[in-house]
Amino acid sequence: MNKMLPAAALYLAALLPAAVLAAPPSDPRWDQLGAEQQQVLAPLAPEWNRYAPDKKQNLLAIVPRLSGLPAAQRQQVQQKLKAWSELSQQQRREIRANWRKLQQLPPEQREQVMRRLRAQTPKASNAK
């Protein structure tokens, strides 16, 4: 029994570094991201290292979905992602609150509001 204890400890010690190395960092720097992650999140590269760890994890979670999109759609999402990342916390809170209010409207009212918003929002091709 005593001989097995040191062997078990050595075995666990040998596995520990592999487990630590295999786990992705919770607060990865830009240079620690994979090529696909960097490609999808490229618009955020200049600010990436300043983001909070939870924000980084949320962004990394969308990479698999974005990488499967056609290039034009991925570019649209990346532009929106960049714009969202540049908003202040207060602006984001206001947008989220407005979205919740919109979702509580009856469907016909919600559609009217959405039509007005679309009419007020310039198209991406016009903004360029």
Backbone as a printed PyTorch tensor [residue, N CA C, xyz], in Angstrom:
tensor([[[  0.8230,  -1.1860,   0.0000],
         [  0.0000,   0.0000,   0.0000],
         [  0.8650,   1.2460,   0.0000]],

        [[  1.9240,   1.2760,   0.7860],
         [  2.8140,   2.4280,   0.8260],
         [  3.5410,   2.6190,  -0.4930]],

        [[  3.8320,   1.5100,  -1.1920],
         [  4.5390,   1.6070,  -2.4700],
         [  3.6390,   2.2030,  -3.5470]],

        [[  2.3370,   2.0130,  -3.4340],
         [  1.4110,   2.5350,  -4.4390],
         [  1.2080,   4.0320,  -4.2940]],

        [[  1.3020,   4.5650,  -3.0880],
         [  1.0820,   5.9820,  -2.8640],
         [  2.0800,   6.8370,  -3.6260]],

        [[  3.4010,   6.5790,  -3.5400],
         [  4.3300,   7.3830,  -4.3230],
         [  4.1110,   7.2310,  -5.8300]],

        [[  3.7530,   6.0380,  -6.2780],
         [  3.5230,   5.8290,  -7.7050],
         [  2.3070,   6.6330,  -8.1600]],

        [[  1.2680,   6.6530,  -7.3580],
         [  0.0690,   7.4210,  -7.7040],
         [  0.3850,   8.9130,  -7.7130]],

        [[  1.1730,   9.3620,  -6.7580],
         [  1.5440,  10.7780,  -6.6990],
         [  2.3590,  11.1650,  -7.9240]],

        [[  3.2980,  10.3070,  -8.3330],
         [  4.0940,  10.5870,  -9.5280],
         [  3.2230,  10.6290, -10.7790]],

        [[  2.2810,   9.7080, -10.8450],
         [  1.3730,   9.6590, -11.9920],
         [  0.5600,  10.9520, -12.0800]],

        [[ -0.0090,  11.3720, -10.9530],
         [ -0.7920,  12.6090, -10.9280],
         [  0.0750,  13.8230, -11.2370]],

        [[  1.2820,  13.8400, -10.7170],
         [  2.1920,  14.9530, -10.9870],
         [  2.5450,  15.0170, -12.4650]],

        [[  2.6520,  13.8700, -13.1000],
         [  2.9680,  13.8390, -14.5230],
         [  1.7870,  14.3450, -15.3520]],

        [[  0.5740,  14.0800, -14.9060],
         [ -0.6210,  14.5170, -15.6310],
         [ -0.9340,  15.9920, -15.4190]],

        [[ -0.5870,  16.5240, -14.2790],
         [ -0.9460,  17.8890, -13.9370],
         [ -0.4390,  18.9080, -14.9540]],

        [[  0.8320,  18.9100, -15.3370],
         [  1.2600,  19.9050, -16.3150],
         [  0.5160,  19.7920, -17.6420]],

        [[  0.1980,  18.5830, -18.0760],
         [ -0.5370,  18.4180, -19.3250],
         [ -1.9340,  19.0020, -19.1980]],

        [[ -2.5790,  18.8000, -18.0600],
         [ -3.9190,  19.3440, -17.8560],
         [ -3.8840,  20.8640, -17.8150]],

        [[ -2.8790,  21.4180, -17.1680],
         [ -2.7570,  22.8670, -17.0890],
         [ -2.4770,  23.4450, -18.4650]],

        [[ -1.6110,  22.8110, -19.2380],
         [ -1.2880,  23.3030, -20.5750],
         [ -2.4520,  23.1300, -21.5420]],

        [[ -3.2680,  22.0990, -21.3510],
         [ -4.3720,  21.8270, -22.2600],
         [ -5.5280,  22.8050, -22.0590]],

        [[ -5.6680,  23.3360, -20.8650],
         [ -6.7660,  24.2590, -20.5930],
         [ -6.4710,  25.6080, -21.2440]],

        [[ -7.4340,  26.1370, -22.0100],
         [ -7.2080,  27.4430, -22.6220],
         [ -7.1680,  28.5200, -21.5420]],

        [[ -6.3870,  29.5560, -21.7450],
         [ -6.3200,  30.6060, -20.7240],
         [ -7.6570,  31.3350, -20.6130]],

        [[ -8.0090,  31.7320, -19.4150],
         [ -9.2800,  32.4280, -19.2140],
         [ -9.1900,  33.8900, -19.6510]],

        [[ -7.9800,  34.4110, -19.7370],
         [ -7.7610,  35.7970, -20.1480],
         [ -6.6690,  35.8350, -21.2250]],

        [[ -6.9470,  35.2460, -22.4010],
         [ -5.8860,  35.1400, -23.4060],
         [ -5.5170,  36.4820, -24.0340]],

        [[ -4.2390,  36.6700, -24.2770],
         [ -3.7520,  37.8250, -25.0390],
         [ -4.0340,  37.5460, -26.5120]],

        [[ -3.9770,  38.5810, -27.3270],
         [ -4.2540,  38.4170, -28.7590],
         [ -3.3250,  37.3800, -29.3780]],

        [[ -2.0530,  37.4180, -28.9920],
         [ -1.0910,  36.4920, -29.5940],
         [ -1.2780,  35.0440, -29.1280]],

        [[ -2.1460,  34.8130, -28.1550],
         [ -2.4410,  33.4550, -27.7050],
         [ -3.6440,  32.8450, -28.4190]],

        [[ -4.3400,  33.6390, -29.2220],
         [ -5.5030,  33.1310, -29.9410],
         [ -5.0650,  32.3250, -31.1490]],

        [[ -5.9000,  31.3890, -31.5420],
         [ -5.6420,  30.6000, -32.7370],
         [ -5.8580,  31.4380, -33.9910]],

        [[ -5.3950,  30.9390, -35.1220],
         [ -5.5080,  31.6650, -36.3920],
         [ -6.9670,  31.9450, -36.7420]],

        [[ -7.8470,  30.9590, -36.5560],
         [ -9.2620,  31.1520, -36.8670],
         [ -9.8700,  32.2070, -35.9520]],

        [[ -9.5370,  32.1550, -34.6740],
         [-10.0560,  33.1400, -33.7300],
         [ -9.5930,  34.5440, -34.1140]],

        [[ -8.3180,  34.6700, -34.4610],
         [ -7.8030,  35.9820, -34.8550],
         [ -8.4710,  36.4830, -36.1310]],

        [[ -8.7160,  35.5830, -37.0700],
         [ -9.3390,  35.9840, -38.3250],
         [-10.7580,  36.4980, -38.0780]],

        [[-11.5350,  35.7720, -37.3020],
         [-12.9200,  36.1500, -37.0430],
         [-12.9990,  37.4200, -36.1970]],

        [[-12.1200,  37.5460, -35.2250],
         [-12.1630,  38.6730, -34.3020],
         [-11.2180,  39.8120, -34.7050]],

        [[-10.7070,  39.7740, -35.9150],
         [ -9.7160,  40.7530, -36.3860],
         [-10.0930,  42.2100, -36.1250]],

        [[-11.3530,  42.6200, -36.3070],
         [-11.6640,  44.0350, -36.0480],
         [-11.4180,  44.4690, -34.5990]],

        [[-11.3390,  43.5000, -33.7030],
         [-11.1580,  43.8120, -32.2840],
         [ -9.7040,  43.7290, -31.8390]],

        [[ -8.8150,  43.3960, -32.7350],
         [ -7.4070,  43.1720, -32.3820],
         [ -6.7680,  44.3330, -31.6170]],

        [[ -6.9540,  45.5810, -32.0550],
         [ -6.2680,  46.6750, -31.3470],
         [ -6.6690,  46.8120, -29.8790]],

        [[ -7.9070,  46.4530, -29.5500],
         [ -8.3890,  46.6080, -28.1720],
         [ -8.3670,  45.3190, -27.3700]],

        [[ -8.1430,  44.1930, -28.0230],
         [ -8.3180,  42.8820, -27.3940],
         [ -7.6440,  42.7550, -26.0360]],

        [[ -6.4010,  43.1150, -25.9320],
         [ -5.6580,  42.8990, -24.6850],
         [ -6.1670,  43.7600, -23.5320]],

        [[ -6.9910,  44.7610, -23.8290],
         [ -7.5570,  45.6130, -22.7730],
         [ -8.9100,  45.1000, -22.2880]],

        [[ -9.5040,  44.1350, -22.9930],
         [-10.8200,  43.6280, -22.6090],
         [-10.7360,  42.8270, -21.3200]],

        [[-11.8400,  42.8290, -20.5810],
         [-11.9520,  42.0160, -19.3700],
         [-12.0350,  40.5430, -19.7680]],

        [[-11.5750,  39.6390, -18.9020],
         [-11.6000,  38.2060, -19.2270],
         [-12.9810,  37.6860, -19.6180]],

        [[-14.0390,  38.1280, -18.9350],
         [-15.3760,  37.6260, -19.2800],
         [-15.8100,  38.1060, -20.6580]],

        [[-15.4330,  39.3070, -21.0260],
         [-15.7620,  39.8030, -22.3620],
         [-15.0240,  38.9830, -23.4300]],

        [[-13.7740,  38.6720, -23.1620],
         [-13.0020,  37.8450, -24.0980],
         [-13.6620,  36.4810, -24.2790]],

        [[-14.0990,  35.8780, -23.1780],
         [-14.7180,  34.5570, -23.2620],
         [-16.0250,  34.6080, -24.0540]],

        [[-16.8080,  35.6690, -23.8510],
         [-18.0540,  35.8190, -24.6140],
         [-17.7690,  35.9600, -26.1030]],

        [[-16.7500,  36.7120, -26.4490],
         [-16.3980,  36.8950, -27.8510],
         [-15.8650,  35.6010, -28.4590]],

        [[-15.0400,  34.8930, -27.7170],
         [-14.4960,  33.6340, -28.2210],
         [-15.5950,  32.5950, -28.4420]],

        [[-16.6600,  32.6930, -27.6600],
         [-17.7600,  31.7290, -27.7870],
         [-18.4980,  31.8570, -29.1190]],

        [[-18.4430,  33.0220, -29.7550],
         [-19.1570,  33.1960, -31.0200],
         [-18.3130,  32.8210, -32.2350]],

        [[-17.0310,  32.5910, -32.0370],
         [-16.1420,  32.2820, -33.1670],
         [-16.6200,  31.0830, -33.9800]],

        [[-17.0060,  29.9670, -33.3650],
         [-17.4410,  28.8290, -34.1890],
         [-18.6310,  29.1550, -35.0880]],

        [[-19.5630,  29.9520, -34.5820],
         [-20.7390,  30.3050, -35.3990],
         [-20.3570,  31.2420, -36.5360]],

        [[-19.4800,  32.1920, -36.2670],
         [-19.0930,  33.1620, -37.2930],
         [-18.2090,  32.5470, -38.3650]],

        [[-17.3570,  31.6410, -37.9800],
         [-16.4260,  31.0770, -38.9550],
         [-17.1410,  30.2670, -40.0270]],

        [[-18.3590,  29.8050, -39.7570],
         [-19.1140,  29.0390, -40.7350],
         [-19.9330,  29.8910, -41.6910]],

        [[-19.9710,  31.1910, -41.4610],
         [-20.7600,  32.0740, -42.3260],
         [-20.0200,  32.3980, -43.6160]],

        [[-20.7690,  32.7170, -44.6730],
         [-20.1190,  33.2140, -45.8930],
         [-19.3770,  34.5260, -45.5780]],

        [[-18.3670,  34.8370, -46.3510],
         [-17.4970,  35.9800, -46.0780],
         [-18.2660,  37.2940, -45.9320]],

        [[-19.2440,  37.5400, -46.7970],
         [-19.9920,  38.8020, -46.7400],
         [-20.7780,  38.9180, -45.4380]],

        [[-21.4230,  37.8380, -45.0270],
         [-22.1730,  37.8490, -43.7710],
         [-21.2300,  37.9950, -42.5790]],

        [[-20.1160,  37.2960, -42.6260],
         [-19.1420,  37.3860, -41.5290],
         [-18.6420,  38.8190, -41.3970]],

        [[-18.4060,  39.4830, -42.5330],
         [-17.9310,  40.8680, -42.5020],
         [-18.9780,  41.7900, -41.8820]],

        [[-20.2560,  41.5710, -42.1970],
         [-21.3200,  42.3750, -41.6020],
         [-21.3450,  42.1950, -40.0860]],

        [[-21.2480,  40.9520, -39.6480],
         [-21.2720,  40.6710, -38.2120],
         [-20.0410,  41.2830, -37.5440]],

        [[-18.8960,  41.2000, -38.1960],
         [-17.6790,  41.7760, -37.6340],
         [-17.8080,  43.2960, -37.4810]],

        [[-18.4390,  43.9520, -38.4480],
         [-18.6340,  45.4080, -38.3550],
         [-19.5440,  45.7550, -37.1870]],

        [[-20.6070,  44.9740, -37.0160],
         [-21.5180,  45.2160, -35.8980],
         [-20.8250,  44.9280, -34.5670]],

        [[-20.0210,  43.8890, -34.5450],
         [-19.2700,  43.5340, -33.3500],
         [-18.3180,  44.6600, -32.9610]],

        [[-17.6520,  45.2150, -33.9440],
         [-16.7240,  46.3280, -33.7140],
         [-17.4860,  47.5330, -33.1640]],

        [[-18.6220,  47.8570, -33.7850],
         [-19.4190,  48.9970, -33.3180],
         [-19.9020,  48.7750, -31.8840]],

        [[-20.3720,  47.5700, -31.5810],
         [-20.8420,  47.2480, -30.2320],
         [-19.6960,  47.3660, -29.2230]],

        [[-18.5240,  46.9010, -29.5950],
         [-17.3820,  46.9320, -28.6650],
         [-16.9450,  48.3590, -28.3580]],

        [[-17.2680,  49.2900, -29.2410],
         [-16.8720,  50.6880, -29.0400],
         [-17.8710,  51.4740, -28.1980]],

        [[-19.0250,  50.8770, -27.9080],
         [-20.0230,  51.5470, -27.0850],
         [-19.6030,  51.5400, -25.6190]],

        [[-20.0440,  52.5510, -24.8940],
         [-19.7870,  52.5860, -23.4530],
         [-20.7300,  51.5960, -22.7570]],

        [[-20.4230,  51.2790, -21.5150],
         [-21.2920,  50.3830, -20.7460],
         [-22.6920,  50.9700, -20.6240]],

        [[-22.7840,  52.2910, -20.4240],
         [-24.0840,  52.9410, -20.2980],
         [-24.8790,  52.8140, -21.5980]],

        [[-24.2240,  53.0270, -22.7280],
         [-24.9150,  52.8920, -24.0090],
         [-25.4290,  51.4630, -24.2040]],

        [[-24.6290,  50.4910, -23.8260],
         [-25.0570,  49.0950, -23.9560],
         [-26.2480,  48.7910, -23.0670]],

        [[-26.2180,  49.3200, -21.8250],
         [-27.3440,  49.1080, -20.9140],
         [-28.6290,  49.6950, -21.5030]],

        [[-28.5180,  50.9000, -22.0740],
         [-29.6900,  51.5430, -22.6710],
         [-30.2180,  50.7300, -23.8490]],

        [[-29.3270,  50.2410, -24.6830],
         [-29.7430,  49.4310, -25.8350],
         [-30.4270,  48.1550, -25.3610]],

        [[-29.8580,  47.5080, -24.3630],
         [-30.4640,  46.2750, -23.8420],
         [-31.8510,  46.5520, -23.2470]],

        [[-31.9730,  47.6610, -22.5020],
         [-33.2670,  48.0180, -21.9080],
         [-34.2950,  48.2950, -23.0060]],

        [[-33.8850,  49.0200, -24.0350],
         [-34.7960,  49.2990, -25.1510],
         [-35.2050,  48.0130, -25.8610]],

        [[-34.2700,  47.0850, -25.9950],
         [-34.5700,  45.8130, -26.6530],
         [-35.6010,  45.0280, -25.8390]],

        [[-35.4260,  45.0160, -24.5150],
         [-36.3950,  44.3200, -23.6550],
         [-37.7860,  44.9460, -23.7950]],

        [[-37.8320,  46.2910, -23.8350],
         [-39.1210,  46.9640, -24.0060],
         [-39.7390,  46.5960, -25.3550]],

        [[-38.9350,  46.5740, -26.3830],
         [-39.4140,  46.2310, -27.7170],
         [-39.9950,  44.8210, -27.7350]],

        [[-39.3300,  43.8870, -27.0780],
         [-39.7860,  42.5000, -27.0600],
         [-41.1040,  42.3400, -26.3120]],

        [[-41.4360,  43.2800, -25.4410],
         [-42.6750,  43.1930, -24.6680],
         [-43.8760,  43.7820, -25.4100]],

        [[-43.6250,  44.4840, -26.5070],
         [-44.7140,  45.0590, -27.2850],
         [-45.4770,  43.9620, -28.0210]],

        [[-46.7590,  44.2140, -28.3080],
         [-47.4970,  43.2680, -29.1570],
         [-46.8190,  43.2090, -30.5290]],

        [[-46.9280,  42.0750, -31.2110],
         [-46.2130,  41.8900, -32.4850],
         [-46.4360,  42.9980, -33.5100]],

        [[-47.6790,  43.4910, -33.6500],
         [-47.9240,  44.5200, -34.6590],
         [-47.2550,  45.8440, -34.2940]],

        [[-47.2450,  46.2010, -33.0180],
         [-46.5470,  47.4200, -32.5850],
         [-45.0370,  47.2670, -32.7560]],

        [[-44.5440,  46.0890, -32.4070],
         [-43.1120,  45.8250, -32.5410],
         [-42.6870,  45.9650, -33.9990]],

        [[-43.4850,  45.4620, -34.9150],
         [-43.1640,  45.5670, -36.3370],
         [-43.1700,  47.0190, -36.8040]],

        [[-44.1170,  47.8120, -36.3010],
         [-44.1560,  49.2350, -36.6480],
         [-42.8890,  49.9460, -36.1800]],

        [[-42.4670,  49.6670, -34.9610],
         [-41.2470,  50.2760, -34.4210],
         [-40.0400,  49.8530, -35.2520]],

        [[-39.9880,  48.5790, -35.5930],
         [-38.8570,  48.0780, -36.3830],
         [-38.8270,  48.7290, -37.7610]],

        [[-39.9910,  48.9340, -38.3810],
         [-40.0370,  49.6040, -39.6880],
         [-39.5200,  51.0350, -39.5850]],

        [[-39.9340,  51.7320, -38.5210],
         [-39.4460,  53.1160, -38.3330],
         [-37.9380,  53.1380, -38.1380]],

        [[-37.4370,  52.2040, -37.3470],
         [-35.9840,  52.1470, -37.1150],
         [-35.2230,  51.8530, -38.4010]],

        [[-35.7340,  50.9220, -39.1920],
         [-35.0710,  50.5980, -40.4700],
         [-35.0720,  51.7960, -41.4040]],

        [[-36.1530,  52.5570, -41.4000],
         [-36.2460,  53.7360, -42.2670],
         [-35.2690,  54.8240, -41.8210]],

        [[-34.9960,  54.9020, -40.5250],
         [-34.0810,  55.9220, -39.9950],
         [-32.6220,  55.5240, -40.1070]],

        [[-32.3620,  54.2350, -40.1760],
         [-30.9850,  53.7330, -40.1890],
         [-30.4560,  53.7110, -41.6240]],

        [[-29.3360,  54.4050, -41.8840],
         [-28.7850,  54.3680, -43.2450],
         [-28.2500,  52.9790, -43.5540]],

        [[-28.3960,  52.5880, -44.8060],
         [-27.8700,  51.3020, -45.2430],
         [-26.3480,  51.3410, -45.2160]],

        [[-25.7450,  50.1760, -45.0150],
         [-24.2730,  50.0830, -44.9550],
         [-23.6560,  50.5950, -46.2510]],

        [[-24.2860,  50.3400, -47.3800],
         [-23.7010,  50.7810, -48.6620],
         [-23.7720,  52.3060, -48.7820]],

        [[-24.7710,  52.9420, -48.1620],
         [-24.8740,  54.4010, -48.2010],
         [-23.8950,  55.0630, -47.2600]],

        [[-23.5510,  54.3720, -46.1900],
         [-22.6790,  54.9560, -45.1670],
         [-21.2320,  54.9800, -45.6290]],

        [[-20.8650,  54.1880, -46.6160],
         [-19.4620,  54.0820, -47.0300],
         [-19.0560,  55.1870, -47.9430]]])
